[in-house]
C-alpha cells in the first residue's frame, strides 16, 4: 500500500482494538451519535514516517507528533464527523471522547500535550468492561455518506424449564416418541417436532397441541 493511501479497514486492527472500536460505535449509536465514521485504522511505519515529514521536511501542516504511533501497532483509529456537522466538530468529538473513557479507551482529546480529538486507541491488553456487550451487528462507516447502525436480531422467547415435558416414565417417553415417529412418517407433522422431543426441548403445551393435531387429522382421514 502506498504511503499516501489511507487505510480505513477495521479488520486491519488487532482483535481487541476491533472489538473496542465496535463497542465505541455501538454506544455512540445508542447515545444518538450516528454520523461519525472511520478515517484511518492501520498505518504502516513507512506511512507514519511520511506523515511525520509533513510540515517538517516537506510542505504542509504538521499532522502527527510522533514516529511511533499506535496506528502502526494496530491499536489506534481516527474518526471524523459527517453532515450536518463540520468534519471535526468539537462538540461531537467531545461526546464520543466521554463515551470512550467509560469504556477504557484512550481518547487523544484528553491528552495534556498535542491534543488529538479524532484519535482513539487501546492498550494491547484492553478488555471489554463489565456490564457491556455487543448487542448485535455494529456497522462502522468508513465514509461520511453512511451512518452508524446497530442491527439486533429479534430474540426468541426463552422456553421456561418448568414447561419442558418430563414424562417421569421411560415407557411413556418411548410410547410418545413412537407416536410422533409414526406421525412424521405419515406426513402429519415434520421431523423438527420429533427432534425437539429427543433433545429434551419439547414443552408440555407443544406436545399436547401436536397430539391433538395428529388425532384430528387421523379422524378426518377415516371419514
C-alpha positions as CSV (number, residue, x, y, z in Angstrom):
1,X,0.0,0.0,0.0
2,X,1.3,3.5,-0.9
3,X,2.4,5.8,1.9
4,X,-0.1,8.3,0.6
5,X,-3.1,5.9,0.9
6,X,-5.2,5.9,4.0
7,X,-6.4,2.5,5.4
8,X,-9.9,2.6,6.8
9,X,-10.3,-1.2,7.1
10,X,-11.3,-2.1,10.6
11,X,-10.1,-5.7,10.1
12,X,-6.5,-4.3,9.9
13,X,-6.6,-3.6,13.6
14,X,-5.8,-6.1,16.3
15,X,-8.7,-8.2,17.6
16,X,-9.2,-6.3,20.8
17,X,-8.9,-2.9,19.1
18,X,-11.6,-4.0,16.6
19,X,-13.8,-5.0,19.5
20,X,-13.2,-1.7,21.3
21,X,-13.9,0.3,18.2
22,X,-17.2,-1.6,17.5
23,X,-18.2,-1.2,21.2
24,X,-17.5,2.6,21.0
25,X,-19.6,3.0,17.8
26,X,-22.4,0.9,19.4
27,X,-22.5,3.1,22.5
28,X,-22.4,6.2,20.3
29,X,-25.3,4.9,18.3
30,X,-27.3,4.3,21.5
31,X,-26.5,7.8,22.6
32,X,-27.8,9.2,19.3
33,X,-24.4,9.9,17.7
34,X,-24.7,8.2,14.3
35,X,-22.9,10.5,11.9
36,X,-19.3,9.5,12.8
37,X,-17.1,7.4,10.6
38,X,-13.6,5.9,10.5
39,X,-10.9,7.9,8.7
40,X,-7.9,5.7,9.4
41,X,-7.0,2.5,11.1
42,X,-3.7,0.7,10.5
43,X,-0.8,2.9,9.4
44,X,2.4,1.3,8.3
45,X,5.7,2.6,9.7
46,X,6.6,4.0,6.3
47,X,3.3,5.9,6.1
48,X,3.9,7.2,9.7
49,X,7.3,8.4,8.6
50,X,5.8,10.1,5.5
51,X,3.2,11.9,7.6
52,X,5.7,12.9,10.2
53,X,7.7,14.6,7.4
54,X,4.7,16.9,6.6
55,X,5.4,20.3,7.9
56,X,9.0,19.4,8.7
57,X,10.9,18.0,5.7
58,X,8.1,18.8,3.1
59,X,5.4,21.4,2.8
60,X,2.1,21.3,4.7
61,X,0.7,21.5,8.2
62,X,2.0,19.2,10.9
63,X,-0.4,16.3,11.3
64,X,1.5,14.0,13.7
65,X,3.9,14.5,16.5
66,X,5.5,11.0,16.7
67,X,7.2,8.4,14.6
68,X,5.9,5.7,17.0
69,X,2.1,5.8,16.6
70,X,-0.2,3.1,17.9
71,X,-1.7,3.1,14.4
72,X,1.4,1.2,13.4
73,X,0.8,-1.2,16.3
74,X,-2.8,-1.8,15.0
75,X,-4.2,-0.4,18.3
76,X,-5.5,3.0,17.1
77,X,-8.1,4.5,14.9
78,X,-9.2,8.0,13.8
79,X,-12.7,9.2,13.3
80,X,-14.5,12.3,11.8
81,X,-18.0,13.7,11.9
82,X,-20.4,13.6,9.0
83,X,-23.0,16.1,7.9
84,X,-24.7,18.3,9.1
85,X,-21.8,19.0,11.5
86,X,-18.3,20.1,10.5
87,X,-15.7,17.3,9.7
88,X,-14.1,17.7,13.1
89,X,-16.9,19.1,15.1
90,X,-15.5,19.6,18.6
91,X,-18.9,19.1,20.4
92,X,-19.4,15.8,18.8
93,X,-15.9,14.6,19.3
94,X,-16.1,15.6,22.9
95,X,-19.2,13.5,23.4
96,X,-17.5,10.5,21.7
97,X,-14.5,11.0,23.9
98,X,-16.6,10.9,27.1
99,X,-18.1,7.6,26.0
100,X,-14.7,6.2,25.1
101,X,-13.4,7.0,28.6
102,X,-16.2,4.9,30.2
103,X,-15.1,2.0,28.0
104,X,-11.4,2.2,29.0
105,X,-10.5,3.5,25.5
106,X,-7.8,6.3,25.4
107,X,-9.0,9.5,23.7
108,X,-6.5,11.8,22.2
109,X,-8.7,14.8,23.2
110,X,-7.8,14.1,26.8
111,X,-4.1,14.4,26.3
112,X,-2.4,17.4,28.1
113,X,0.0,17.9,25.2
114,X,-0.6,17.5,21.5
115,X,-4.4,17.2,21.8
116,X,-5.8,15.0,19.1
117,X,-9.6,14.8,19.3
118,X,-10.2,12.5,16.4
119,X,-7.8,9.9,17.8
120,X,-8.7,6.8,19.8
121,X,-6.5,3.9,21.0
122,X,-6.4,0.9,23.4
123,X,-3.6,-0.9,25.1
124,X,-2.8,-4.4,23.9
125,X,-4.4,-5.9,27.0
126,X,-7.7,-4.0,26.7
127,X,-10.7,-6.0,27.6
128,X,-14.4,-5.1,27.4
129,X,-15.6,-3.5,30.7
130,X,-18.0,-5.3,32.9
131,X,-21.6,-4.6,32.1
132,X,-21.0,-4.1,28.4
133,X,-21.5,-6.4,25.4
134,X,-22.0,-6.1,21.7
135,X,-25.8,-6.2,21.4
136,X,-25.9,-7.0,17.7
137,X,-24.0,-6.3,14.4
138,X,-22.4,-2.9,14.6
139,X,-21.9,-1.2,11.2
140,X,-18.9,1.1,11.4
141,X,-18.9,3.5,8.5
142,X,-15.8,4.4,6.6
143,X,-17.2,7.5,4.9
144,X,-19.5,10.4,5.6
145,X,-22.3,9.2,3.4
146,X,-23.1,6.3,5.8
147,X,-24.5,6.2,9.3
148,X,-23.6,4.0,12.3
149,X,-26.0,1.1,12.5
150,X,-26.8,-1.5,15.2
151,X,-28.6,-4.5,13.8
152,X,-30.2,-6.6,16.5
153,X,-31.9,-9.9,15.7
154,X,-35.3,-10.5,17.3
155,X,-34.7,-12.6,20.4
156,X,-36.9,-15.7,20.5
157,X,-38.8,-16.1,23.7
158,X,-36.9,-18.4,26.0
159,X,-38.6,-21.7,27.0
160,X,-39.2,-21.9,30.7
161,X,-37.7,-25.0,32.2
162,X,-40.9,-25.6,34.1
163,X,-42.8,-26.2,30.9
164,X,-40.3,-28.8,29.5
165,X,-42.2,-32.1,29.1
166,X,-41.0,-34.7,31.6
167,X,-42.9,-37.9,31.4
168,X,-41.3,-39.4,34.5
169,X,-41.6,-42.8,33.0
170,X,-39.3,-44.4,30.3
171,X,-42.3,-46.4,29.0
172,X,-44.4,-43.2,28.4
173,X,-41.5,-41.5,26.7
174,X,-40.9,-44.4,24.4
175,X,-44.7,-44.6,23.6
176,X,-44.8,-40.9,22.9
177,X,-41.7,-41.0,20.7
178,X,-43.2,-43.9,18.7
179,X,-46.4,-41.8,18.3
180,X,-44.5,-38.8,16.9
181,X,-42.3,-41.0,14.7
182,X,-45.3,-42.5,13.0
183,X,-46.9,-39.1,12.6
184,X,-43.7,-37.9,10.8
185,X,-43.7,-40.9,8.5
186,X,-47.4,-40.3,7.7
187,X,-46.5,-36.7,6.8
188,X,-48.8,-35.3,9.5
189,X,-46.0,-33.3,11.3
190,X,-42.4,-32.5,10.3
191,X,-39.4,-34.1,12.0
192,X,-38.4,-31.0,13.9
193,X,-41.1,-31.9,16.5
194,X,-39.6,-35.4,16.9
195,X,-36.1,-33.9,17.3
196,X,-37.4,-31.5,19.9
197,X,-38.7,-34.5,21.9
198,X,-35.4,-36.4,21.5
199,X,-33.2,-33.5,22.5
200,X,-35.2,-32.5,25.6
201,X,-36.6,-29.2,24.4
202,X,-40.2,-30.3,23.8
203,X,-42.7,-28.4,26.0
204,X,-45.8,-29.9,27.5
205,X,-48.1,-27.4,25.7
206,X,-46.5,-28.1,22.4
207,X,-46.8,-31.9,22.8
208,X,-50.5,-31.6,23.7
209,X,-51.0,-29.5,20.7
210,X,-49.2,-32.0,18.4
211,X,-51.2,-34.9,19.8
212,X,-54.5,-33.1,19.1
213,X,-53.4,-32.2,15.6
214,X,-52.4,-35.8,14.8
215,X,-55.5,-37.3,16.2
216,X,-57.8,-34.8,14.5
217,X,-56.2,-35.5,11.1
218,X,-56.4,-39.2,11.6
219,X,-60.0,-38.9,12.5
220,X,-60.7,-36.9,9.4
221,X,-58.9,-39.4,7.3
222,X,-61.3,-42.2,8.4
223,X,-64.3,-40.3,7.2
